[in-house]
Amino acid sequence: MATIAYKYQRITKEKMLEAIRYLGNKMQLRDWELKLDTEYEMPGEFKEEDSIDLDGMVHIAEDELKALIWVPLKRLRVADKNPLETLCHEMFHIEVIRCGKIGEGFNEELHTRINSPVWYRDVCKHIKIRVAKTKE
């Protein structure tokens, strides 16, 4: 099944934080502490993972209601991948965990890939930026 993928678009960290606030409210994550890291190198919380070819990740501490979202802006620019769509994708992982949707027969990655483009378009409208062009 093909999913929609958007081309890279320039975005500031401030707009990304605005998107996190919007999505956090929409996903009922108001009690959560959501942090954003946009540096090229992966934060220390993710060191057990292989950082090569990763476009973003989220580290979730569900018992503490905290999440660190890593969206490496420079890596995404080089890979021609959309940072805001990546942010929506990672936020969706938090929402899946919060709702307890993980279980037998549930494909979290497929669910997230299908839904994140829809959220992306909604966030663009809310934070007043143009939707990027889709990849061919």
N, C-alpha and C positions, 0 to 999 in steps of 0.2 A: 504494500500500500504506500503510495507516495504521499508525502506531507508537504505543506507549503513551506518554502524557505525564502527569507527575505535577504536582499543584498545588504552589505555594510552601509550604515548611515552614521554620520557624525552625531555624537550626543555628549553632553556635559555630565559630569558626576552629579551635579545639582538636579538635573532632569531625571537621572536614574534614581536618585533619592526620592524625588517627587513621585515617581512611578512606584517605588516600594511602598510609600505611604498609601497611595491610592489602592494598590493591590492588597496591601495588608488589611485595609478597611473592608474591601470587597470580599476578601477570603476569610473575614472574621478572625484576623490575627492581631487584634488590637492589644492583647495582653503580651504578645511576643516582642522580644528585643531582636530586631532585624538589623544586621550590619552589612555593609557593602565594602568589598575590597576590589579595586580595579587595577591593581598592579600586575605587571607582566608575570612575575614569579608567584607561584602558588603559596598561600599562607601556610604557616606551620601546622595548623590543624589538619591539613590535607597531606602531610608528608608521606604517609603510608601509600598513597596513590602515585601512579606514574604520571608525571605532569606533561609528558610529551603528547602533543595532539589533543589536549583537552581545551575545550572552548569555554568551560565554566563548570562550577560545582557548588554544592551547598553542603555545609556541615551543620547538622541539626542536633541540638541537645534538647530533646523533647521534654525531659523531666524538668529542665530549667526554663523552658519556653524561650529558647534562644536559637538563632540561626545566623550563620555567617555565609553570605552569598559572595562567591568569587566570580567576577565577570572581567576577564583581562582585556581591556579595551584595545591595546596595541596588538595582541595576538589575533583578535577578531578582525581588526583592520587588515592585517596581512592575509588572513584566511577568507576575506570577503564575507564574513558572517555578521549578522545583525546583533549588536550588543543588547538592545532593548528586547528583542525576541528571546535572546539567551536568558536575560533576567526573568522574563515571564516564565520560561521553561523551568528555571531553578525555583522560582516561587511556587510553581505548580507542584514540585516535589514536596515542599513544606505543607501545602494544602492536603495532599494525599496522605501524608503522615498524620497530620492533625485530625483528619476525618476518620482515620483508621481503616482506609480502603484496601490496605494491603492484605491479601489473602489468597487462597488457592484459586487459580483461574483468573486472577486479576493481573494484567500486564501494565505495570506502572509506567514504564518507558513509552509504550505505545499510547497509553492514555494521555501522557504529558505531551508527546509530539503532536498529537492530533489537536489538543485543546490550546496549546500555547500560542499558535497563530491567531486564534480568535481573541484571546486576551490581549495580544500585542496590538491588534487594531483598535481595541477598546481603550487601551492605555494611551496610544498615540492621540486619539481624539481628546482624552481627558487632559493630557499635559500639553496639548496644542502643538504637536509636531506632525509633519507629513508622514504617511505610511511609505516605507521604502518600496522600491520595485522588487518584484519577485524574481527569483532565479529561474532560468530556463530549464 
